[in-house]
């Protein structure tokens, strides 16, 4: 009685280098694409609101301040998460399986939604009935619309993170 035996050898070669290795494969995942889009839209929102923010009366411009605060906070946390996932392969796999990302993204999503709605309502109502809109009106509305899109991206990220957490 003869048997066929297949022997497979795996050779692992380790090379050391002083260069920083990037986990570019993370950007090909759904979570990576969402984080990158959140980062890009967050930069545009912060730039638009920051540029067209007029500092004449701080009580008059609370909507812009609130959106600027929330957008900046979300931008910083998204940048930190994306950088840690790009710089470490183990971080990208482990952090998705924890409840941390869900617990971070759910409040960010809700706050982004509140800030966007408040911003749009105040800007539109402040300019209703005037033939000439305030300085940067269209750009402020555009920033609010981008905020609504970014809110959707944060909600999708929160849902994805929660589904990954439940699977693991």
DSSP file (Angstrom, degrees, kcal/mol; ACC not computed):
  #  RESIDUE AA STRUCTURE BP1 BP2  ACC     N-H-->O    O-->H-N    N-H-->O    O-->H-N    TCO  KAPPA ALPHA  PHI   PSI    X-CA   Y-CA   Z-CA
    1    1 A X              0   0    0      0, 0.0     2,-0.4     0, 0.0     0, 0.0   0.000 360.0 360.0 360.0 118.3    0.0    0.0    0.0
    2    2 A X        -     0   0    0      2,-0.0     2,-0.4     0, 0.0     0, 0.0  -0.831 360.0-162.9-111.4 148.5    1.6    3.2   -1.1
    3    3 A X        -     0   0    0     -2,-0.4     2,-0.5     2,-0.0     0, 0.0  -0.947  18.1-128.5-126.6 146.0    0.7    6.8   -0.1
    4    4 A X        -     0   0    0     -2,-0.4     2,-0.5     2,-0.0    -2,-0.0  -0.837  24.9-167.7 -93.2 130.0    1.6   10.1   -1.7
    5    5 A X        -     0   0    0     -2,-0.5     2,-0.6     2,-0.0    -2,-0.0  -0.973   5.9-158.0-120.5 128.4    3.0   12.6    0.7
    6    6 A X        -     0   0    0     -2,-0.5     2,-0.5     2,-0.0    -2,-0.0  -0.924   5.6-161.6-108.0 126.0    3.4   16.2   -0.2
    7    7 A X        -     0   0    0     -2,-0.6     2,-0.5     2,-0.0    -2,-0.0  -0.920   5.5-168.5-108.6 126.1    5.9   18.2    1.8
    8    8 A X        -     0   0    0     -2,-0.5     2,-0.5     2,-0.0    -2,-0.0  -0.956   3.2-160.6-116.6 130.4    5.6   22.0    1.7
    9    9 A X        -     0   0    0     -2,-0.5     2,-0.5     2,-0.0    -2,-0.0  -0.917   1.4-159.4-110.8 135.0    8.3   24.2    3.0
   10   10 A X        -     0   0    0     -2,-0.5     2,-0.5     2,-0.0    -2,-0.0  -0.958   6.7-162.7-112.8 124.2    7.7   27.8    4.0
   11   11 A X        -     0   0    0     -2,-0.5     2,-0.5     2,-0.0    -2,-0.0  -0.920   0.8-163.2-109.7 126.8   10.7   30.0    4.1
   12   12 A X        -     0   0    0     -2,-0.5     2,-0.5     2,-0.0    -2,-0.0  -0.938   2.3-163.4-111.0 124.8   10.4   33.3    5.9
   13   13 A X        -     0   0    0     -2,-0.5     2,-0.6     2,-0.0    -2,-0.0  -0.928   3.7-162.1-109.5 126.4   13.0   35.9    5.2
   14   14 A X        -     0   0    0     -2,-0.5     2,-0.4     2,-0.0    -2,-0.0  -0.925   8.5-178.2-110.9 124.7   13.3   38.8    7.7
   15   15 A X        -     0   0    0     -2,-0.6     2,-0.4     2,-0.0    -2,-0.0  -0.960  17.7-140.2-119.3 140.9   15.1   41.9    6.7
   16   16 A X        +     0   0    0     -2,-0.4     2,-0.3     2,-0.0    -2,-0.0  -0.816  25.4 170.1-101.4 139.9   15.6   44.8    9.0
   17   17 A X        -     0   0    0     -2,-0.4    -2,-0.0     2,-0.2     0, 0.0  -0.980  36.7-139.2-143.9 153.9   15.3   48.3    7.8
   18   18 A X  S    S+     0   0    0     -2,-0.3     2,-0.1     2,-0.1    -1,-0.0   0.490  72.3 106.2 -92.5  -3.4   15.2   51.6    9.5
   19   19 A X  S    S-     0   0    0      1,-0.1     2,-0.5     0, 0.0    -2,-0.2  -0.398  78.2-111.0 -75.4 153.8   12.5   53.0    7.3
   20   20 A X        -     0   0    0     -2,-0.1     2,-0.4     1,-0.0    -1,-0.1  -0.738  30.3-141.5 -84.6 126.9    8.9   53.3    8.5
   21   21 A X        -     0   0    0     -2,-0.5     2,-0.4    66,-0.2    -1,-0.0  -0.752  10.8-147.4 -92.0 134.7    6.6   50.8    6.9
   22   22 A X        -     0   0    0     -2,-0.4     2,-1.6    66,-0.0    65,-0.2  -0.845  12.4-136.2-103.7 137.6    3.1   52.0    6.0
   23   23 A X    >   +     0   0    0     63,-3.7     3,-1.5    -2,-0.4     4,-0.4  -0.602  36.2 164.6 -86.7  74.4    0.1   49.7    6.1
   24   24 A X  G >   +     0   0    0     -2,-1.6     3,-0.9     1,-0.3     4,-0.3   0.685  63.8  75.3 -70.6 -16.2   -1.3   50.9    2.7
   25   25 A X  G >  S+     0   0    0      1,-0.2     3,-1.2    -3,-0.2     4,-0.3   0.761  83.2  68.0 -64.2 -23.9   -3.6   47.9    2.6
   26   26 A X  G X  S+     0   0    0     -3,-1.5     3,-1.3     1,-0.3     6,-0.5   0.842  91.7  59.8 -64.2 -32.7   -5.7   49.6    5.2
   27   27 A X  G <  S+     0   0    0     -3,-0.9    -1,-0.3    -4,-0.4    -2,-0.2   0.627  98.1  59.9 -72.1 -11.5   -6.7   52.2    2.7
   28   28 A X  G <  S+     0   0    0     -3,-1.2    -1,-0.3    -4,-0.3    -2,-0.2   0.547  91.6  86.2 -90.1  -8.8   -8.2   49.5    0.5
   29   29 A X  S <> S-     0   0    0     -3,-1.3     4,-2.3    -4,-0.3     5,-0.2  -0.445  90.5-113.4 -86.2 164.7  -10.6   48.4    3.2
   30   30 A X  H  > S+     0   0    0      1,-0.2     4,-2.5     2,-0.2     5,-0.2   0.910 118.0  50.6 -63.4 -42.4  -14.0   50.0    3.7
   31   31 A X  H  > S+     0   0    0      1,-0.2     4,-2.3     2,-0.2    -1,-0.2   0.899 110.9  49.4 -63.1 -40.0  -13.0   51.4    7.1
   32   32 A X  H  > S+     0   0    0     -6,-0.5     4,-2.3     2,-0.2    -2,-0.2   0.897 111.0  48.4 -66.5 -41.1   -9.9   52.9    5.6
   33   33 A X  H  X S+     0   0    0     -4,-2.3     4,-2.5    -7,-0.2     5,-0.2   0.916 112.2  49.6 -65.2 -42.8  -11.7   54.6    2.7
   34   34 A X  H  X S+     0   0    0     -4,-2.5     4,-2.5     1,-0.2    -2,-0.2   0.917 111.2  49.0 -62.4 -42.8  -14.3   56.0    5.1
   35   35 A X  H  X S+     0   0    0     -4,-2.3     4,-2.3     2,-0.2    -1,-0.2   0.907 111.4  49.7 -63.5 -41.2  -11.6   57.4    7.3
   36   36 A X  H  X S+     0   0    0     -4,-2.3     4,-2.3     2,-0.2    -2,-0.2   0.916 112.3  47.0 -65.0 -42.7   -9.8   59.0    4.4
   37   37 A X  H  X S+     0   0    0     -4,-2.5     4,-2.8     2,-0.2     5,-0.3   0.899 111.6  51.4 -64.8 -40.1  -13.0   60.6    3.1
   38   38 A X  H  X S+     0   0    0     -4,-2.5     4,-2.4    -5,-0.2    -2,-0.2   0.900 110.4  49.9 -61.4 -40.5  -13.8   61.9    6.6
   39   39 A X  H  X S+     0   0    0     -4,-2.3     4,-2.0     2,-0.2    -2,-0.2   0.927 112.8  45.2 -64.5 -46.2  -10.4   63.4    6.8
   40   40 A X  H  X S+     0   0    0     -4,-2.3     4,-1.9     2,-0.2    -2,-0.2   0.945 116.5  44.3 -65.2 -48.7  -10.6   65.1    3.4
   41   41 A X  H  X S+     0   0    0     -4,-2.8     4,-2.6     1,-0.2    -1,-0.2   0.882 111.3  55.1 -64.8 -37.2  -14.1   66.5    4.0
   42   42 A X  H  X S+     0   0    0     -4,-2.4     4,-2.6    -5,-0.3     5,-0.2   0.900 107.0  50.2 -61.6 -41.1  -13.2   67.5    7.6
   43   43 A X  H  X S+     0   0    0     -4,-2.0     4,-2.2     2,-0.2    -1,-0.2   0.910 111.9  47.6 -62.9 -42.2  -10.3   69.6    6.2
   44   44 A X  H  X S+     0   0    0     -4,-1.9     4,-2.7     2,-0.2    -2,-0.2   0.915 112.9  48.5 -66.0 -42.5  -12.5   71.3    3.7
   45   45 A X  H  X S+     0   0    0     -4,-2.6     4,-2.7     2,-0.2     5,-0.4   0.937 112.9  46.7 -63.9 -47.2  -15.2   72.0    6.3
   46   46 A X  H  X S+     0   0    0     -4,-2.6     4,-2.2     1,-0.2     5,-0.2   0.901 114.0  49.6 -62.3 -40.2  -12.7   73.4    8.9
   47   47 A X  H  X S+     0   0    0     -4,-2.2     4,-2.0    -5,-0.2    -2,-0.2   0.925 114.2  43.7 -63.9 -45.3  -11.1   75.5    6.1
   48   48 A X  H  X S+     0   0    0     -4,-2.7     4,-2.3     2,-0.2    -2,-0.2   0.951 118.2  42.0 -67.0 -49.7  -14.4   77.0    4.8
   49   49 A X  H  < S+     0   0    0     -4,-2.7     4,-0.2     1,-0.2    -2,-0.2   0.907 116.7  49.0 -66.5 -40.1  -16.0   77.7    8.2
   50   50 A X  H >< S+     0   0    0     -4,-2.2     3,-0.5    -5,-0.4    -1,-0.2   0.869 113.1  47.2 -66.1 -36.5  -12.7   79.1    9.6
   51   51 A X  H 3< S+     0   0    0     -4,-2.0    -2,-0.2    -5,-0.2    -1,-0.2   0.902 116.9  40.8 -73.4 -40.8  -12.1   81.3    6.5
   52   52 A X  T 3< S+     0   0    0     -4,-2.3     2,-0.6    -5,-0.2    -1,-0.2   0.213  85.5 118.6 -95.3  16.1  -15.6   82.8    6.4
   53   53 A X    <   -     0   0    0     -3,-0.5     2,-0.5    -4,-0.2    83,-0.0  -0.738  50.4-157.5 -84.3 122.1  -16.0   83.2   10.2
   54   54 A X        -     0   0    0     -2,-0.6     3,-0.4    81,-0.1     2,-0.1  -0.889   5.3-155.8-103.6 127.4  -16.4   86.9   11.1
   55   55 A X        +     0   0    0     -2,-0.5     3,-0.2     1,-0.2    -1,-0.1  -0.089  57.8 114.1 -95.5  35.0  -15.4   87.7   14.6
   56   56 A X  S    S+     0   0    0      1,-0.3     2,-0.4    -2,-0.1    -1,-0.2   0.902  89.4   9.2 -75.2 -39.1  -17.6   90.8   15.1
   57   57 A X    >>  -     0   0    0     -3,-0.4     4,-1.0     1,-0.1     3,-0.8  -0.914  60.5-158.5-143.4 113.2  -19.9   89.4   17.8
   58   58 A X  T 34 S+     0   0    0     -2,-0.4     7,-0.1     1,-0.2     3,-0.1   0.790  95.5  54.5 -64.6 -26.5  -19.2   86.0   19.4
   59   59 A X  T >4 S+     0   0    0      1,-0.2     3,-0.6     2,-0.1    -1,-0.2   0.788 105.3  54.0 -74.7 -26.4  -22.9   85.6   20.5
   60   60 A X  T <4 S+     0   0    0     -3,-0.8     3,-0.3     1,-0.2    -1,-0.2   0.744 109.7  46.0 -78.9 -24.1  -24.1   86.1   16.9
   61   61 A X  T 3X  +     0   0    0     -4,-1.0     4,-1.8     1,-0.2    -1,-0.2  -0.177  66.3 124.6-116.1  40.1  -21.9   83.4   15.4
   62   62 A X  H <> S+     0   0    0     -3,-0.6     4,-2.6     1,-0.2     5,-0.2   0.821  72.3  59.2 -68.7 -30.2  -22.4   80.5   17.8
   63   63 A X  H  > S+     0   0    0     -3,-0.3     4,-2.3     2,-0.2     5,-0.2   0.924 107.6  45.1 -64.7 -43.8  -23.5   78.2   15.0
   64   64 A X  H  > S+     0   0    0      1,-0.2     4,-2.6     2,-0.2    -1,-0.2   0.905 113.8  50.1 -66.1 -40.3  -20.2   78.6   13.1
   65   65 A X  H  X S+     0   0    0     -4,-1.8     4,-2.6     2,-0.2    -2,-0.2   0.908 110.5  49.7 -63.5 -41.5  -18.2   78.2   16.3
   66   66 A X  H  X S+     0   0    0     -4,-2.6     4,-2.5     2,-0.2     5,-0.2   0.933 113.7  44.5 -64.8 -46.2  -20.1   75.0   17.2
   67   67 A X  H  X S+     0   0    0     -4,-2.3     4,-2.8    48,-0.2     5,-0.3   0.906 114.2  50.5 -64.4 -40.4  -19.6   73.5   13.7
   68   68 A X  H  X S+     0   0    0     -4,-2.6     4,-2.2    -5,-0.2    -2,-0.2   0.905 111.7  48.2 -63.7 -41.4  -16.0   74.5   13.8
   69   69 A X  H  X S+     0   0    0     -4,-2.6     4,-2.3     2,-0.2    -2,-0.2   0.942 116.2  41.8 -63.7 -49.4  -15.4   73.0   17.2
   70   70 A X  H  X S+     0   0    0     -4,-2.5     4,-2.7     2,-0.2     5,-0.2   0.914 115.4  49.8 -67.7 -43.0  -17.0   69.7   16.3
   71   71 A X  H  X S+     0   0    0     -4,-2.8     4,-2.1    -5,-0.2    -1,-0.2   0.900 112.9  47.3 -63.5 -40.2  -15.4   69.5   12.9
   72   72 A X  H  X S+     0   0    0     -4,-2.2     4,-2.3    -5,-0.3    -1,-0.2   0.914 112.5  49.0 -67.1 -42.7  -12.0   70.2   14.3
   73   73 A X  H  X S+     0   0    0     -4,-2.3     4,-2.3     1,-0.2     5,-0.2   0.932 114.1  45.1 -62.1 -46.5  -12.4   67.6   17.1
   74   74 A X  H  X S+     0   0    0     -4,-2.7     4,-2.4     1,-0.2     5,-0.2   0.870 111.5  54.0 -65.9 -35.9  -13.6   64.9   14.7
   75   75 A X  H  X S+     0   0    0     -4,-2.1     4,-2.2    -5,-0.2    -2,-0.2   0.911 109.4  47.5 -64.2 -42.5  -10.8   65.8   12.3
   76   76 A X  H  X S+     0   0    0     -4,-2.3     4,-2.2     2,-0.2    -2,-0.2   0.932 114.5  45.2 -65.8 -46.0   -8.1   65.4   15.0
   77   77 A X  H  X S+     0   0    0     -4,-2.3     4,-2.4     1,-0.2    -2,-0.2   0.894 113.9  49.4 -67.5 -38.3   -9.5   62.1   16.2
   78   78 A X  H  X S+     0   0    0     -4,-2.4     4,-2.8    -5,-0.2     5,-0.2   0.900 110.5  51.0 -66.2 -39.9   -9.9   60.7   12.7
   79   79 A X  H  X S+     0   0    0     -4,-2.2     4,-2.6    -5,-0.2    -2,-0.2   0.918 111.4  47.8 -62.8 -43.2   -6.3   61.8   11.8
   80   80 A X  H  X S+     0   0    0     -4,-2.2     4,-2.3     2,-0.2    -2,-0.2   0.920 114.0  46.4 -64.3 -43.9   -5.0   60.0   14.9
   81   81 A X  H  X S+     0   0    0     -4,-2.4     4,-2.1     2,-0.2    -2,-0.2   0.923 114.7  46.8 -64.3 -44.2   -6.9   56.8   14.2
   82   82 A X  H  X S+     0   0    0     -4,-2.8     4,-2.0     1,-0.2    -2,-0.2   0.910 112.8  49.5 -65.3 -42.1   -5.9   56.8   10.5
   83   83 A X  H  X S+     0   0    0     -4,-2.6     4,-2.1    -5,-0.2    -1,-0.2   0.908 111.5  48.5 -64.0 -41.6   -2.3   57.5   11.3
   84   84 A X  H  X S+     0   0    0     -4,-2.3     4,-1.0     1,-0.2     7,-0.3   0.872 112.7  48.0 -68.4 -35.0   -2.2   54.7   13.9
   85   85 A X  H  < S+     0   0    0     -4,-2.1     7,-0.3     1,-0.2    -1,-0.2   0.818 114.0  47.3 -73.8 -29.7   -3.8   52.2   11.5
   86   86 A X  H  < S+     0   0    0     -4,-2.0   -63,-3.7    -5,-0.2    -2,-0.2   0.821 114.7  45.5 -77.8 -31.3   -1.4   53.2    8.7
   87   87 A X  H  < S+     0   0    0     -4,-2.1     2,-0.4   -65,-0.2   -66,-0.2   0.626 117.1  41.9 -88.3 -13.4    1.7   53.0   10.9
   88   88 A X     X  -     0   0    0     -4,-1.0     4,-1.6    -5,-0.2    -1,-0.2  -0.970  55.5-162.9-141.0 122.4    0.9   49.7   12.5
   89   89 A X  H  > S+     0   0    0     -2,-0.4     4,-1.3     1,-0.2     5,-0.2   0.890  97.2  52.6 -67.2 -39.0   -0.6   46.6   11.0
   90   90 A X  H  > S+     0   0    0      1,-0.2     4,-2.6     2,-0.2     5,-0.3   0.855 105.6  54.3 -68.2 -33.5   -1.5   45.2   14.4
   91   91 A X  H  > S+     0   0    0     -7,-0.3     4,-2.4     1,-0.2     5,-0.4   0.915 104.9  54.0 -65.1 -41.9   -3.4   48.4   15.3
   92   92 A X  H  < S+     0   0    0     -4,-1.6     4,-0.4    -7,-0.3    -1,-0.2   0.843 116.6  37.5 -62.8 -33.4   -5.5   48.2   12.2
   93   93 A X  H  < S+     0   0    0     -4,-1.3     4,-0.4     2,-0.1    -1,-0.2   0.855 121.8  41.5 -86.8 -36.1   -6.6   44.6   13.0
   94   94 A X  H >< S+     0   0    0     -4,-2.6     3,-1.2    -5,-0.2     4,-0.4   0.918 109.0  54.4 -80.1 -43.9   -7.0   44.9   16.8
   95   95 A X  G >< S+     0   0    0     -4,-2.4     3,-1.0    -5,-0.3     6,-0.6   0.808 102.6  58.8 -65.8 -28.6   -8.6   48.3   17.2
   96   96 A X  G 3  S+     0   0    0     -4,-0.4    -1,-0.3    -5,-0.4    -2,-0.2   0.779 102.8  54.2 -69.1 -24.7  -11.5   47.4   14.8
   97   97 A X  G <  S+     0   0    0     -3,-1.2    -1,-0.2    -4,-0.4    -2,-0.2   0.464  96.8  82.6 -89.4  -1.5  -12.4   44.5   17.1
   98   98 A X  S <  S-     0   0    0     -3,-1.0     4,-0.5    -4,-0.4     3,-0.4  -0.555  83.8-122.3 -98.4 166.7  -12.7   46.6   20.2
   99   99 A X  S  > S+     0   0    0     -2,-0.2     4,-2.6     1,-0.2     5,-0.2   0.549  94.4  88.9 -81.8  -8.1  -15.6   48.7   21.4
  100  100 A X  H  > S+     0   0    0      1,-0.2     4,-1.5     2,-0.2    -1,-0.2   0.910  85.4  48.3 -58.5 -47.1  -13.4   51.8   21.4
  101  101 A X  H  > S+     0   0    0     -6,-0.6     4,-2.8    -3,-0.4    -1,-0.2   0.907 113.5  47.1 -65.5 -41.1  -14.1   52.8   17.8
  102  102 A X  H  > S+     0   0    0     -4,-0.5     4,-2.2     1,-0.2     5,-0.2   0.924 111.9  50.1 -64.3 -43.4  -17.8   52.4   18.1
  103  103 A X  H  X S+     0   0    0     -4,-2.6     4,-0.5     1,-0.2    -1,-0.2   0.726 115.5  44.6 -69.6 -20.4  -17.9   54.4   21.4
  104  104 A X  H  X S+     0   0    0     -4,-1.5     4,-1.5    -5,-0.2    -2,-0.2   0.878 115.0  45.3 -84.8 -44.3  -15.9   57.1   19.7
  105  105 A X  H  X S+     0   0    0     -4,-2.8     4,-2.6     1,-0.2     5,-0.2   0.808 104.0  61.0 -76.0 -30.5  -17.8   57.3   16.4
  106  106 A X  H  X S+     0   0    0     -4,-2.2     4,-2.2    -5,-0.2     5,-0.2   0.961 109.8  40.1 -65.0 -50.7  -21.3   57.2   17.8
  107  107 A X  H  X S+     0   0    0     -4,-0.5     4,-2.8    -5,-0.2     5,-0.2   0.892 115.4  53.4 -63.9 -36.0  -21.0   60.5   19.8
  108  108 A X  H  X S+     0   0    0     -4,-1.5     4,-2.6     2,-0.2    -2,-0.2   0.919 109.5  48.8 -62.0 -41.8  -19.0   62.1   17.0
  109  109 A X  H  X S+     0   0    0     -4,-2.6     4,-2.3     2,-0.2    -2,-0.2   0.927 113.3  45.8 -63.0 -45.7  -21.8   61.2   14.6
  110  110 A X  H  X S+     0   0    0     -4,-2.2     4,-2.5     2,-0.2    -2,-0.2   0.918 114.8  47.0 -65.8 -43.5  -24.5   62.6   16.8
  111  111 A X  H  X S+     0   0    0     -4,-2.8     4,-2.8     2,-0.2     5,-0.2   0.898 111.7  50.8 -66.1 -39.6  -22.5   65.8   17.5
  112  112 A X  H  X S+     0   0    0     -4,-2.6     4,-2.4    -5,-0.2    -1,-0.2   0.907 110.9  49.7 -62.7 -41.4  -21.7   66.3   13.9
  113  113 A X  H  X S+     0   0    0     -4,-2.3     4,-2.5    -5,-0.2     5,-0.2   0.935 112.9  46.0 -62.7 -46.6  -25.4   65.9   13.0
  114  114 A X  H  X S+     0   0    0     -4,-2.5     4,-2.5     1,-0.2     5,-0.2   0.919 114.2  48.0 -62.3 -44.6  -26.4   68.4   15.7
  115  115 A X  H  X S+     0   0    0     -4,-2.8     4,-2.3     2,-0.2   -48,-0.2   0.890 113.0  48.2 -65.2 -39.5  -23.8   70.9   14.6
  116  116 A X  H  X S+     0   0    0     -4,-2.4     4,-2.6    -5,-0.2     5,-0.2   0.935 113.7  45.2 -67.9 -46.4  -24.6   70.6   11.0
  117  117 A X  H  X S+     0   0    0     -4,-2.5     4,-2.6    -5,-0.2     5,-0.2   0.935 115.5  47.5 -62.9 -45.7  -28.4   71.1   11.5
  118  118 A X  H  X S+     0   0    0     -4,-2.5     4,-2.4    -5,-0.2     5,-0.2   0.912 112.6  50.1 -61.7 -42.9  -27.9   74.0   13.9
  119  119 A X  H  X S+     0   0    0     -4,-2.3     4,-2.5    -5,-0.2     5,-0.2   0.940 113.7  44.0 -61.0 -49.4  -25.4   75.6   11.5
  120  120 A X  H  X S+     0   0    0     -4,-2.6     4,-2.4     1,-0.2     5,-0.3   0.907 114.0  49.6 -66.2 -41.7  -27.7   75.3    8.4
  121  121 A X  H  X S+     0   0    0     -4,-2.6     4,-2.5    -5,-0.2     5,-0.2   0.926 114.4  44.4 -63.6 -44.6  -30.8   76.5   10.3
  122  122 A X  H  X S+     0   0    0     -4,-2.4     4,-2.3    -5,-0.2    -2,-0.2   0.920 114.5  48.0 -68.4 -43.6  -29.1   79.5   11.8
  123  123 A X  H  X S+     0   0    0     -4,-2.5     4,-1.1    -5,-0.2    -2,-0.2   0.930 116.0  43.9 -63.7 -45.0  -27.4   80.6    8.5
  124  124 A X  H  < S+     0   0    0     -4,-2.4     4,-0.5    -5,-0.2     3,-0.4   0.929 117.2  44.6 -67.8 -44.3  -30.6   80.2    6.5
  125  125 A X  H >< S+     0   0    0     -4,-2.5     3,-0.5    -5,-0.3    -1,-0.2   0.832 109.2  57.1 -70.4 -30.4  -32.8   81.9    9.0
  126  126 A X  H 3< S+     0   0    0     -4,-2.3    -1,-0.2    -5,-0.2    -2,-0.2   0.787 115.2  37.6 -69.3 -26.4  -30.3   84.7    9.6
  127  127 A X  T >< S+     0   0    0     -4,-1.1     3,-1.4    -3,-0.4    -1,-0.2   0.359  86.1 123.4-107.0   4.1  -30.4   85.6    5.9
  128  128 A X  T <  S+     0   0    0     -3,-0.5     3,-0.1    -4,-0.5    -3,-0.0  -0.465  78.3  15.0 -68.9 133.4  -34.1   85.0    5.2
  129  129 A X  T 3  S+     0   0    0      1,-0.3     2,-0.4    -2,-0.2    -1,-0.2   0.368  97.2 115.9  88.3  -5.4  -35.8   88.0    3.7
  130  130 A X    <   -     0   0    0     -3,-1.4    -1,-0.3     1,-0.1     3,-0.1  -0.791  56.9-150.6 -98.6 140.4  -32.7   89.9    2.7
  131  131 A X  S    S+     0   0    0     -2,-0.4     2,-0.5     1,-0.2    -1,-0.1   0.811  90.7  47.4 -76.9 -28.7  -31.9   90.6   -0.9
  132  132 A X  S    S-     0   0    0     -3,-0.1    -1,-0.2     0, 0.0     2,-0.1  -0.961  85.0-143.8-115.0 121.4  -28.2   90.6   -0.2
  133  133 A X        -     0   0    0     -2,-0.5     3,-0.1     1,-0.1    -6,-0.0  -0.320  29.7 -87.8 -79.4 164.7  -26.9   87.6    1.8
  134  134 A X    >   -     0   0    0      1,-0.2     3,-1.7     2,-0.1    -1,-0.1  -0.135  61.9 -67.8 -67.2 167.3  -24.1   87.9    4.4
  135  135 A X  T 3  S+     0   0    0      1,-0.3    -1,-0.2     2,-0.1   -81,-0.1  -0.366 121.1   5.3 -60.1 124.8  -20.4   87.5    3.5
  136  136 A X  T 3> S+     0   0    0     -2,-0.1     4,-2.4    -3,-0.1    -1,-0.3   0.724  81.4 147.8  75.7  23.1  -19.7   83.9    2.5
  137  137 A X  H <> S+     0   0    0     -3,-1.7     4,-2.3     1,-0.2     5,-0.2   0.933  71.7  45.5 -57.4 -50.7  -23.3   82.8    2.6
  138  138 A X  H  > S+     0   0    0      1,-0.2     4,-2.3     2,-0.2    -1,-0.2   0.883 113.9  49.4 -62.8 -38.3  -23.0   80.2   -0.2
  139  139 A X  H  > S+     0   0    0      2,-0.2     4,-2.3     1,-0.2    -1,-0.2   0.854 109.6  51.4 -70.6 -33.7  -19.7   78.8    1.2
  140  140 A X  H  X S+     0   0    0     -4,-2.4     4,-1.9     2,-0.2    -2,-0.2   0.886 111.1  48.1 -68.7 -38.1  -21.2   78.5    4.7
  141  141 A X  H  X S+     0   0    0     -4,-2.3     4,-2.3    -5,-0.2    -2,-0.2   0.903 111.2  51.2 -65.8 -40.5  -24.2   76.6    3.2
  142  142 A X  H  X S+     0   0    0     -4,-2.3     4,-2.6     2,-0.2    -2,-0.2   0.894 108.1  51.8 -63.2 -40.0  -21.7   74.4    1.3
  143  143 A X  H  X S+     0   0    0     -4,-2.3     4,-2.0     1,-0.2    -1,-0.2   0.890 109.9  49.9 -63.2 -38.6  -19.8   73.7    4.5
  144  144 A X  H  X S+     0   0    0     -4,-1.9     4,-1.8     2,-0.2    -2,-0.2   0.890 110.0  49.9 -65.8 -39.4  -23.1   72.7    6.1
  145  145 A X  H  X S+     0   0    0     -4,-2.3     4,-2.0     2,-0.2    -2,-0.2   0.906 111.2  48.7 -65.8 -41.1  -23.9   70.4    3.2
  146  146 A X  H  X S+     0   0    0     -4,-2.6     4,-2.8     1,-0.2    -1,-0.2   0.858 107.9  56.2 -65.1 -34.0  -20.4   68.8    3.5
  147  147 A X  H  X S+     0   0    0     -4,-2.0     4,-2.2     2,-0.2    -2,-0.2   0.880 105.7  50.7 -63.0 -37.8  -21.0   68.5    7.2
  148  148 A X  H  X S+     0   0    0     -4,-1.8     4,-1.8     2,-0.2    -2,-0.2   0.898 111.6  47.5 -66.4 -40.0  -24.2   66.5    6.4
  149  149 A X  H  X S+     0   0    0     -4,-2.0     4,-2.0     2,-0.2    -2,-0.2   0.922 112.3  49.3 -65.0 -43.6  -22.2   64.2    4.1
  150  150 A X  H  X S+     0   0    0     -4,-2.8     4,-2.4     1,-0.2    -2,-0.2   0.850 106.4  56.9 -65.6 -33.9  -19.5   63.8    6.7
  151  151 A X  H  X S+     0   0    0     -4,-2.2     4,-2.4     2,-0.2    -1,-0.2   0.924 106.7  49.5 -60.1 -44.1  -22.2   63.0    9.3
  152  152 A X  H  X S+     0   0    0     -4,-1.8     4,-2.4     1,-0.2    -2,-0.2   0.889 109.6  51.2 -61.6 -39.8  -23.3   60.2    7.0
  153  153 A X  H  X S+     0   0    0     -4,-2.0     4,-2.3     2,-0.2    -1,-0.2   0.898 110.4  48.9 -64.7 -40.1  -19.8   58.9    6.7
  154  154 A X  H  X S+     0   0    0     -4,-2.4     4,-2.4     2,-0.2    -2,-0.2   0.891 110.9  50.2 -67.2 -38.7  -19.3   58.9   10.5
  155  155 A X  H  X S+     0   0    0     -4,-2.4     4,-2.5     2,-0.2    -2,-0.2   0.914 111.3  48.9 -64.3 -41.4  -22.6   57.0   10.9
  156  156 A X  H  X S+     0   0    0     -4,-2.4     4,-2.6     2,-0.2    -2,-0.2   0.901 111.7  49.4 -64.3 -39.5  -21.5   54.4    8.3
  157  157 A X  H  X S+     0   0    0     -4,-2.3     4,-2.8     2,-0.2    -2,-0.2   0.901 110.8  49.7 -64.6 -40.6  -18.2   54.1   10.1
  158  158 A X  H  X S+     0   0    0     -4,-2.4     4,-2.3     2,-0.2    -2,-0.2   0.913 112.3  47.5 -64.6 -42.0  -19.9   53.6   13.4
  159  159 A X  H  X S+     0   0    0     -4,-2.5     4,-2.2     2,-0.2    -2,-0.2   0.918 113.7  47.6 -64.5 -43.8  -22.2   51.0   12.0
  160  160 A X  H  X S+     0   0    0     -4,-2.6     4,-2.3     2,-0.2    -2,-0.2   0.913 112.2  49.4 -63.7 -43.1  -19.3   49.2   10.4
  161  161 A X  H  X S+     0   0    0     -4,-2.8     4,-2.3     1,-0.2    -1,-0.2   0.892 111.2  49.5 -64.1 -39.2  -17.2   49.3   13.6
  162  162 A X  H  X S+     0   0    0     -4,-2.3     4,-2.2     2,-0.2    -1,-0.2   0.889 110.6  50.0 -67.7 -38.1  -20.1   48.0   15.6
  163  163 A X  H  X S+     0   0    0     -4,-2.2     4,-1.6     2,-0.2    -2,-0.2   0.895 111.5  48.2 -66.9 -39.6  -20.7   45.1   13.1
  164  164 A X  H  X S+     0   0    0     -4,-2.3     4,-1.4     2,-0.2    -2,-0.2   0.904 111.4  51.1 -65.7 -40.5  -17.0   44.2   13.2
  165  165 A X  H  < S+     0   0    0     -4,-2.3    -2,-0.2     1,-0.2    -1,-0.2   0.906 109.9  49.1 -62.6 -42.0  -17.1   44.3   17.0
  166  166 A X  H  < S+     0   0    0     -4,-2.2    -1,-0.2     1,-0.2    -2,-0.2   0.816 109.2  53.2 -69.4 -30.1  -20.1   42.0   17.1
  167  167 A X  H  <        0   0    0     -4,-1.6    -1,-0.2     1,-0.2    -2,-0.2   0.807 360.0 360.0 -73.8 -29.5  -18.5   39.5   14.7
  168  168 A X     <        0   0    0     -4,-1.4    -1,-0.2    -3,-0.2    -2,-0.2   0.473 360.0 360.0 -89.0 360.0  -15.3   39.1   16.8
